Amino acid sequence: MTIHDKTLSRRAVLKAGAGLAIGIYIAQGGKAFAQTPPARANVNIAPNTFLLIKPDNTVTVLCKHIEMGQGPLTGMATLVAEELDADWTQMRADHAPSNPVLYKNLVFGVQGTGGSSAIANSYEQMRKVGAAAREMLVAAAADAWQVPASEITVENGIIRHASGKHGGFGEFAEKAMLLPVPKEPRLKDPSSFRLIGKEGVVKRLDSAAKSNGSAEYTLDIHEQDILTVVIARSPKFGGKVASFDAAAAKAVPGVVDIKQVPTGIAVYAKGFWPAKTARDLLKINWDDSKAESRSTEQLLSEFRALSKTPGRVVRQNGDFDGSMAKGGRVVEAEFVFPYLAHAPMEPLNGFIKWEGETASARFGSQFPTPDHAVIAEVLGIGIDKVHLQTILAGGSFGRRAQQTTHVALELAQVAKAIGPGHAVKLVWTREDDMRGGYYRPFGVHRMRGVVRDGRIEAWSDTIVGQSIMKGSPFEAMTFKDGMDSTAYEGSNEPPYELANFKCDLHQVDVGVPVLWWRSVGHTHTGYAVEAFVDELLEAAGQDPVEGRLAMMGKKPRHAGVLKAVAERADWKSAKLEPGRARGVAVVESFNTFVAQIVELSMGEEGPVVHKVWCAVDCGVAVNPDIIRAQMEGGIGFALGHILYAEQTLDGGRPVAGNFNSYRSLRINEMPEIDVTIVASSEKPSGVGEPGVPPLGPAVANAMARLGLQRPRQLPIVRGASV
Amino acid sequence: MAAFALKINGQTHNIDVDPDTPLLWAIRDGAGLTGTKYGCGVAQCGACTVYLDGQTVRSCSLPVSAVGKSEVTTIEGLNSKEGAAVQKAWVALDVPQCGYCQSGQIMSAAALLGLNPAPTDRDIDLAMNGNICRCATYVRIRAAIHGAAKSLEG
């Protein structure tokens, strides 16, 4: 589906013949350009292109990043349109298919979306696509009109010569496509940008389809004789099927088959309801001999004990122990962080049709390259025989990027188990999704510090946590000295000048699958560092903003957002209503700097956040309104979790199964939000995640100014139901 | 299994399903209308919101056997002036992020404006707090409802 134009089928465009579409891609690290192979070529996996220009003048950008809400379809189209001098109304966008050569993320080296990297890694690449296409279109027009290319201008999608000759992109696309692709097209100077960084010009390309029900998600895929598959999985992580009785389940009308698959017992039915009804009738004995059976309380006492012993040192400077020994005001704080489910609105799912020699899969694949490989491997066919198309995903927050490829694996396994010739849609229920693991890791930070003469003299942060990356293909990239850097990122290098510093880690194995969750390690390190520095500054008698700034001499971008937010919120002199207080925090994640000030009061259940001021420095701001939207959404997402969310284990079984036990923020709890985008000419960085980390500690710090303890165990309102 | 003649968006759909089947799945798998979403299955998130004779219901928790001759309206059949105003405001403010909950949000918002043409923030809280948005687009949902209300004035 093309978001803007449902009638456009990429395949149809390709089959329409050479010259219809201009196809351009940048191969290998954005250094070389090449033209798309002729459309008549037998392209199995990918139309080798980022860009299609149709005779009707529409320009479709193929986006290598998945659209799960953060706006990459619009972002990529913005970058191309800027350099192409297109009119925004002619822009369209669609997901690129899986092809690691053409569509690899320049940060990861494989095709995938994550780490708030979409704009950061595509900024130059997609601008070059637009610039190259523009030069080719101009050359084609110059040739057609027999005028020098230098006399031709392009504005709002119209190619024009001083003689009055003019035409649209569609008119010259066929001719342009036959020209050599310029290797180093000239990029605009940012001072002449018309779209990048401009307010009110670029609108999201997917808003209309997402407002009238026509946007297609994986759950919406329908084909003749499609089978819906639900799987009964072990209630404990690591449990296996010992035996099962499917007699009653098989008798449910609409059930087509029941098969044992590696992850459990799969029910294949004509529609979701018979599949789920039958699953509820399965009688399964589980072998829990290798399952994780600890409860959360047990994990906490083990983690807590470990946190009181030295871990492996991640980084240290000065002499922490020596400084502590000199006395002063000693502050110690233990922070406990729960397992968190991502719970995207669209639970996990996938579609595949295996035809024996070939297969075609469609779903919200966030890591197409490894997903693609595992599907081919399970089905025993070449990767070139598998077509994988990423489509819109109903949220992710990290959940659809799986280092284990477990959903793609399970999807291929259910296709294989029933045999070729079936269109199958694997659906996880909300409960499957919530109890299915891959959580933000449970963990403890034990912080110790000392204040002498109004200064923070020593600081230590002992972290106990589970590695996200261990055993995954990302281990090599993320491990340093045998330790998972995502377990301590942010804690190892607070933005403050601390003379005597130590950060150490206990990396613990637990049989609960864990995963990156919107802002990864910063979800807990941001809280620990920012709540603790605030507590120490309070002990030192310093203002939270001025005190931070005084220690941020080497961190101008941190200081920049902190100053900006303090000014915007009138931190120094604002008069607050009685019962209200403000707290502040600043966190860098994914090279983006965010400071937030929270104003809250205490309600019956817990904090009521009235307003959040947010300042963000993400380098060059490509789409300001999308940046604001991500700050707003990140704040709401963070607030809901910091207040209410935790997944607990009872004898190894995850307890929360739905939104009645895993409480989500609702509209009545959403604060007013004021976002300031700090002007910057630094390279653009991401915004999907960085709005999350500062919110929690800012809430904690505001609570402290009401005389309460900064919450030591999250969520703040524990045991909350709806 | 039983045969049901469901009136959805003015059309009759003959659907043969178990009487306990939630209306949501009759709409999606039976009638093939996929704008109405599954989010929780237990009337907690509102992604499945449709109208039954003009009243909002959570279709995930209403058995198809309870629908009877009532008229079902889904996002695909939302053609009230309030619905159009809400959808226009949603696009104008670029409300959706992932978009998955927005059909339900829009159904609830249009129903609110049908009952209350000038809702206060408090009215919006009461009418919309059954619709979860995990992307937390709530700031814009609120602004878009006010915008739609304004556009319907006069």
Interface residues (C-beta under 8 A of the other chain):
Chain A: M68 G69 Q70 G71 K203 R204 D206 S207 A208 A209 K210 S211 N212 G213 S214 A215 E216 Y217 L219 D220 H222 T228 P253 G254 K270 G271 F272 W273 P274 T277 A343 P344 M345 E346 P347 L392 A393 G394 G395 S396 F397 T429 R430 D625 I626 A629 E632 G633 G634 I635 G636 F637 L639 G640 N658 F659 N660 S664 L665 R666 I667 N668 M670 E672 I673 V722
Chain B: M1 V17 D18 D20 T21 P22 W25 R28 D29 G30 G32 L33 T34 G35 T36 K37 Y38 G39 C40 G41 V42 Q44 C45 A47 T74 I75 E76 Q87 W90 V91 D94 V95 P96 Q97 C98 G99 Y100 C101 Q102 S103 I106 I124 D125 L126 M128 N129 N131 I132 C133 R134 C135 A136 T137 Y138 V139 R140 I141 R142
